[in-house]
Amino acid sequence: MKTSEPFRTPRTSGLAVLICFVLGAAGVGCRQQGAPSGNAIPPFVFRSLDLDQRRSDGTRDWDLQSPEARYSLDSRTVRAVKPKGVLYRQDQPSFQIRAELATVLNDGELVVLEGGVELQQLNQRMVTITGDRLVWTPSQSQMVIDQNPRAVDETSELTVDHLTFDVQQDTLLFRGDTLWTRWAGERSDKPPSSTVTSRNGFWNLQSGALESQGPVLIKRTSGETVTAPGLVGNTLNQHIDLLSPVLMTLPQDQGKLTTGKTRWDFGRQELTTKADVLATLKKTTIKGRGFRVNQVGKRVTIPSRCELVQPDQHLTAQRCSWNWGNDSVVAEGDVVLKRDALDQITRASRLEGVLNHEGVIRFGVPGRRVTSTIKLKTPNQSDQTNRPPVSF
């Protein structure tokens, strides 16, 4: 059936005759099953069905086809097998629809799709939305999937408890627990690079805007985790902003980093912030302004105001970095290292060190010039004139 008006009418008998006439005239065929029993009208059975819905301005809204369908005059209900159709946005195909069964209630007021439901986006994003049941209210341009809803694209998979698709806004609204799984490359059977769990939020498929409530937990297959109270981001730009406070825990209890609002560039697999940072590594505390975490290279870089405090020494530098893969530490720019032993002060443009198994960093300066100052004290000679520091 094709019509430029919504698929409904107050005269159900006229609708049934019209459906039968149109399909019969097309050579498709229309018949009633069984003999009438009392006042009950047996359903009409069609060897094919074609529903076409348009908006008030004449532009296409959606269409639905089925190779076999039944229409009940009493309930104004169409039941169709293996339905498929198209959703339109600005009169252009937007999504393709498939399912095992479709029930069209009240001449199109409500559509229920069941069994292997699939909405396939028809553009370069190619987002696919699936579920076991979809309840569609065309007048509200709203689809609800409440059984095993899922959305996937080339590199990620979104699994939620309850999913609502706003067709006109091209937005997915999700409620309940949310699991977002990401792969470093194309989605595959291989383990993902990271997973993100959160709750209630939305994802606009047109703009890429994404927002979700916390608690947010990011887990990397390499072992580190990140927590935050919420997130906002954009999947087209491949970044997520984690809301303050943000806590990053490194694998095998190697350390923790606490900071403010942080951007996760999941395309580059980097975390960056301009907020103050506090890192605790067993017996070492590192402070600074901002950080950059290279998740692939396993390196944390503090680009400004780096300060490192240990029980027996204190270091300041313009910037410093730490690789938690090989435990190497580098301090650069106006480096000043103060050691409690002998009141030693070492100055250099760069110092390199290693974090040992006890959680202590030991610095050295292979092949580089440094300036050190040491105070020497002579026992029981407090009455002697104080000697000046010895410089090397």
VENDA-V89790 format. One record per residue. PHI is phi in whole degrees, 0 to 359 (* if undefined). BURIAL is I if it has 24 or more other C-alpha atoms within 12 Angstrom, else O. Layout:
# VENDA-V89790
phi->{PHI	PHI}
burial->{BURIAL	BURIAL}
This chain:
# VENDA-V89790
phi->{*	232	206	272	255	304	281	196	194	287	254	293	295	296	296	297	298	295	299	298	296	296	290	294	294	277	81	274	111	212	212	259	263	75	262	299	239	66	267	291	259	296	290	276	245	244	282	197	218	223	256	227	244	237	278	296	273	93	285	290	251	199	220	214	235	209	284	205	210	235	237	256	293	299	258	52	236	253	243	234	257	45	288	213	195	222	264	245	232	54	67	242	304	244	224	259	245	217	193	276	223	224	238	256	261	51	57	105	291	216	234	243	254	223	78	57	292	217	246	252	293	254	214	294	292	54	286	243	250	229	177	269	211	229	252	243	249	303	296	258	51	227	237	241	246	244	231	52	289	203	227	228	227	294	237	211	218	245	242	224	281	213	233	240	253	274	296	291	274	56	233	265	252	239	235	88	294	234	237	248	253	236	250	294	240	288	299	206	281	288	301	289	281	198	230	233	250	200	221	353	181	213	218	272	287	278	268	88	298	224	212	208	277	265	288	263	227	255	241	257	295	282	118	284	231	225	237	200	280	176	210	223	186	211	287	291	274	58	213	226	261	273	282	288	275	246	236	248	248	275	296	56	54	287	166	226	236	244	203	265	308	228	262	256	271	284	289	270	58	227	245	224	208	254	279	296	234	232	245	242	233	56	264	233	240	238	239	177	251	81	204	226	250	269	289	283	278	56	232	252	240	256	278	209	56	286	222	239	238	229	304	241	203	218	233	233	200	293	205	208	214	218	258	279	279	243	64	276	232	228	242	222	84	49	285	230	245	252	250	296	297	62	49	283	235	243	241	199	276	202	231	243	212	224	274	276	292	274	84	248	264	246	261	215	225	298	72	234	279	225	238	237	237	232	263	252	244	263	299	59	233	290	278	281	297	300	273	291	301	267	253	240}
burial->{I	I	O	O	O	I	I	I	O	O	O	O	O	O	I	I	O	I	I	I	O	O	I	O	O	O	O	O	O	I	I	O	O	O	O	O	O	O	O	O	O	O	I	I	I	I	I	I	I	I	I	I	I	I	I	O	O	O	O	I	I	I	I	I	I	I	I	I	I	I	I	I	I	O	O	I	I	I	I	I	I	I	I	I	I	I	I	I	I	O	O	O	O	I	I	I	I	I	I	I	I	I	I	I	I	I	I	I	I	I	I	I	I	I	O	I	I	I	I	I	I	O	O	O	O	O	I	I	I	I	I	I	I	I	I	I	I	I	O	O	I	I	I	I	I	I	O	I	I	I	I	I	I	O	I	I	I	I	I	I	I	I	I	I	I	I	I	I	O	I	I	I	I	I	I	I	I	I	I	I	I	I	I	I	O	O	O	O	O	O	O	O	I	I	I	I	I	I	I	I	I	I	I	I	I	I	O	O	I	I	I	I	I	I	I	I	I	I	I	I	O	O	I	I	I	I	I	I	I	I	I	I	I	I	I	O	O	I	I	I	I	I	I	I	I	I	I	I	I	I	O	O	O	I	I	I	I	I	I	I	I	I	I	I	I	I	I	O	I	I	I	I	I	O	I	I	I	I	I	I	I	I	O	I	I	I	I	I	I	I	I	I	I	I	I	I	O	I	I	I	I	I	I	I	I	I	I	I	I	I	O	O	I	I	I	I	I	I	I	I	I	I	I	I	O	O	I	I	I	I	I	I	O	I	I	I	I	I	I	O	O	O	O	I	I	I	I	I	I	I	I	I	I	I	I	O	O	O	O	I	I	I	I	O	I	O	O	O	O	O	O	O	O	O	O	O	O	O	O	O	O	O	O	O	O	O	O	O	O	O	O	O}
